[in-house]
Amino acid sequence: MASAAEGDVGTVAELAKVLRFGFEELSLNKLATSLGASEQALRLIISIFMGYPLAVFYRRYLFFKDTYLIHLFHTFTGLSIAYFNFGNQLYHSLLCIVLQFLILRLMGRTVTAVLTTYCFQMAYLLAGYYYTATGNYDIKWTMPHCVLTLKLIGLAVDYFDGGKDQNSLSSEQQKYAIRGVPSLLEVAGFSYFYGAFLVGPQFSMNHYMKLVQGQLTDTPGKIPNSTIPALRRLSLGLVYLVGYTVLSPHITEDYLLTEDYENHPFWFRCMYMLLWGKFVLNKYVTCWLVTEGVCILTGLGFNGFDERGKAQWDACANMKVWLFETTPRFTGTIASFNINTNAWVARYFFKRLKFLGNKELSQGLSLLFLALWHGLHSGYLVCFQMEFLIVIVERQAASLIQESPALSRLSSITVLQPFYYLVQQTIHWLFMGYSMTAFCLFTWDKWLKVYKSVYFIGHVFFLSLLFILPYVHKAMVPRKEKLKKMG
């Protein structure tokens, strides 16, 4: 009788568990639908904001505790976030972390270990893209995995540098080189840190170890005074979130594919592309600002003191918001957007190609790496190809204006500055939207349809300038200026 009763209790418990799980799923699904978002997007937002109570718990109970407890906390919370968002597919990240640890231990500080890491981690990520890709933007396990891929590659390179003579390293390499031998728990804590697991930012193992050792604080021996800086970034993120939530039903990339869009005048198509391009980036800005606030709250955002002795909290900043909103140049947007990923590519890829002896080739290969890192869709390649082209042309134009006496005088006329700024910003955001069209529509049939509707204006404009500007430079820059430059 007892065993039968126990069996009934077990059955009821299992049924309650199933019903509770079903209720949670239904509630999340209903809430997401009422907000006009997907359930996966809602899970992502919840997970990002969960970083704040976790950071408060860390500050209150763990900040100066034993490092192994902190690593365990980061590993457990990161795995929980992974399970909440992707279920059993969390094994992908777990597998790559364990294998990366084995690569470091078995291959040591060797070029073989670095090359194996690059090949394995990128191949695993690209295979994930291949088997999970659809024609739409889906939030799936590959999203945090692309962040993890860069983390683990950077870990291997820094571990390799740690075995070199310090004098043979640059000051930057010395800063990031790992002298000790990381344990599996340390690698797991570094990889699963809840403030950066899903959408970044990137940070080094050395910086992470300073966090768990209680060194990232503006008041040694005490919890960092980072609450106000963290809340500022959170508040700014919420402003972008509200703006995106309000406008997202009305400004969509799907409209670019409609007949209604095609039937509008050419100027309207261009202006819609401009406005959409400016707006679509806000979802990335929101996520990065909110997660930066989490990193600041934990102390990970601490970046020393400025010349006035004021604490800086921008070590994990992925956005320079003021520059992003005001710069009229593409290079300014690049410098203000996804900062830590761009810094990672510069540190672990671009500068490592110095042996090629060609800066443009190194930059082109770096952008190709970035495109593949984002995914296998042709739209990514087209977007980064446009970025490469635009940056080259922008540099040519800046050089021409600076070296031509006539254009230099014209550009310095104060009363015309607002007009110049308006023209630059219009060009800037029109072609930013043009580039983002391929990035967000993914497949060639979609982005090609939109590019045809605007007569490939971006490619025509910048390819024309690429060939014309050298001749204009030759005609407008005096020979003595050229000789001075050469000298």
Long-range contacts (C-beta under 8 A, 24 or more apart in sequence): 35-245, 36-245, 36-248, 36-249, 38-139, 40-85, 40-138, 40-139, 40-140, 41-139, 43-84, 43-85, 43-139, 44-85, 44-139, 44-198, 44-199, 44-287, 46-84, 47-81, 47-84, 47-85, 47-198, 48-198, 48-199, 48-287, 48-290, 48-291, 48-294, 49-290, 50-81, 50-194, 51-194, 51-195, 51-290, 51-291, 51-294, 51-297, 52-234, 52-293, 52-294, 52-297, 54-194, 54-195, 54-294, 55-195, 55-230, 55-294, 55-297, 55-298, 56-297, 58-298, 59-223, 59-224, 59-297, 59-298, 59-299, 63-214, 63-223, 63-299, 64-214, 67-212, 67-213, 68-185, 70-189, 70-211, 70-212, 71-185, 71-186, 71-188, 71-189, 71-212, 72-185, 72-189, 73-189, 74-188, 74-189, 74-190, 74-192, 74-193, 74-194, 75-185, 75-188, 75-189, 75-192, 77-192, 77-194, 78-191, 78-192, 78-193, 78-194, 78-197, 79-192, 81-194, 81-197, 81-198, 82-141, 82-144, 82-192, 82-197, 85-139, 85-144, 85-198, 86-140, 86-141, 89-140, 89-141, 90-141, 92-124, 92-128, 92-141, 92-145, 93-141, 93-144, 93-145, 93-148, 93-191, 93-192, 96-121, 96-124, 96-145, 96-148, 96-149, 96-152, 97-148, 97-152, 97-187, 97-188, 97-191, 97-192, 98-184, 100-152, 100-155, 100-156, 100-187, 101-182, 101-184, 101-187, 103-156, 104-155, 104-156, 104-159, 104-181, 104-182, 104-187, 105-181, 108-163, 109-159, 109-160, 109-162, 109-163, 109-164, 110-160, 111-160, 113-156, 113-159, 113-160, 114-156, 114-157, 114-160, 117-152, 117-153, 117-156, 117-157, 118-153, 118-156, 121-149, 121-152, 121-153, 122-149, 122-153, 122-372, 122-373, 124-149, 125-149, 125-373, 126-372, 126-376, 129-375, 129-376, 130-376, 133-375, 133-376, 133-377, 135-442, 135-443, 135-446, 136-442, 137-440, 137-442, 142-375, 143-198, 143-199, 144-197, 144-198, 144-199, 146-373, 146-374, 147-196, 147-197, 147-198, 147-199, 147-200, 147-202, 148-191, 148-197, 149-373, 150-202, 150-341, 150-344, 150-348, 150-373, 151-190, 151-191, 151-202, 152-191, 153-348, 154-202, 154-204, 154-205, 154-344, 154-347, 154-348, 155-182, 155-187, 155-190, 155-205, 157-348, 157-352, 158-204, 158-205, 158-206, 172-347, 175-206, 176-204, 176-206, 176-347, 177-206, 178-205, 178-206, 193-300, 194-294, 195-291, 195-294, 195-295, 195-298, 195-300, 195-316, 196-291, 196-295, 196-300, 196-316, 198-291, 199-287, 199-288, 199-291, 200-288, 200-291, 200-318, 200-340, 200-341, 201-288, 201-291, 201-292, 201-295, 201-316, 201-317, 201-318, 201-339, 201-340, 201-341, 202-340, 202-341, 202-343, 202-344, 203-295, 203-300, 203-315, 203-316, 203-340, 207-300, 207-315, 208-300, 211-298, 211-299, 211-300, 216-299, 216-300, 216-302, 217-299, 217-302, 218-302, 218-305, 218-311, 223-299, 224-299, 224-302, 224-311, 225-311, 226-296, 226-297, 226-298, 226-299, 226-301, 226-302, 226-311, 226-313, 227-297, 229-296, 229-301, 229-313, 230-293, 230-294, 230-296, 230-297, 230-301, 230-313, 231-293, 232-293, 233-289, 233-290, 233-292, 233-293, 233-296, 234-289, 234-290, 234-293, 236-289, 236-321, 237-285, 237-286, 237-287, 237-288, 237-289, 237-290, 237-292, 237-293, 238-290, 240-282, 240-285, 240-286, 240-289, 241-286, 241-290, 243-282, 244-279, 244-282, 244-283, 244-286, 247-279, 248-283, 251-275, 251-276, 251-279, 251-280, 252-276, 253-280, 253-437, 253-440, 253-441, 256-437, 256-441, 256-450, 256-453, 257-441, 257-446, 257-449, 257-450, 261-453, 262-453, 266-454, 266-455, 269-453, 269-454, 270-430, 270-454, 270-457, 273-430, 273-433, 273-434, 273-437, 273-450, 273-454, 274-426, 274-429, 274-430, 274-433, 275-433, 276-433, 276-436, 277-429, 277-430, 277-432, 277-433, 277-434, 277-435, 277-436, 277-437, 278-429, 278-432, 278-433, 280-433, 280-436, 280-440, 281-337, 281-436, 284-337, 284-338, 285-319, 285-321, 285-324, 288-318, 288-319, 288-338, 289-318, 289-319, 289-321, 291-316, 291-318, 292-316, 292-317, 292-318, 292-319, 316-340, 327-428, 328-421, 328-424, 328-425, 328-428, 329-394, 329-424, 329-428, 330-387, 330-390, 330-391, 330-394, 330-428, 330-431, 330-432, 331-391, 331-394, 331-395, 333-428, 333-432, 334-387, 334-391, 341-370, 345-369, 345-370, 360-392, 363-388, 363-391, 364-388, 374-439, 375-442, 377-442, 377-443, 378-438, 378-442, 378-443, 378-444, 378-447, 379-438, 379-439, 379-440, 379-441, 379-442, 379-443, 379-444, 379-446, 379-447, 380-438, 380-439, 380-442, 382-435, 382-438, 382-439, 382-447, 383-435, 383-436, 383-438, 383-439, 386-431, 386-434, 386-435, 386-438, 386-458, 386-459, 386-462, 387-435, 389-459, 389-462, 389-463, 389-466, 390-431, 390-435, 390-462, 392-466, 393-462, 393-465, 393-466, 393-469, 396-465, 396-466, 396-469, 396-470, 396-473, 397-465, 397-469, 399-473, 400-469, 400-472, 400-473, 400-476, 400-477, 403-473, 403-477, 403-481, 403-482, 403-485, 404-473, 404-476, 404-477, 405-478, 405-481, 406-476, 407-476, 431-458, 431-461, 431-462, 434-458
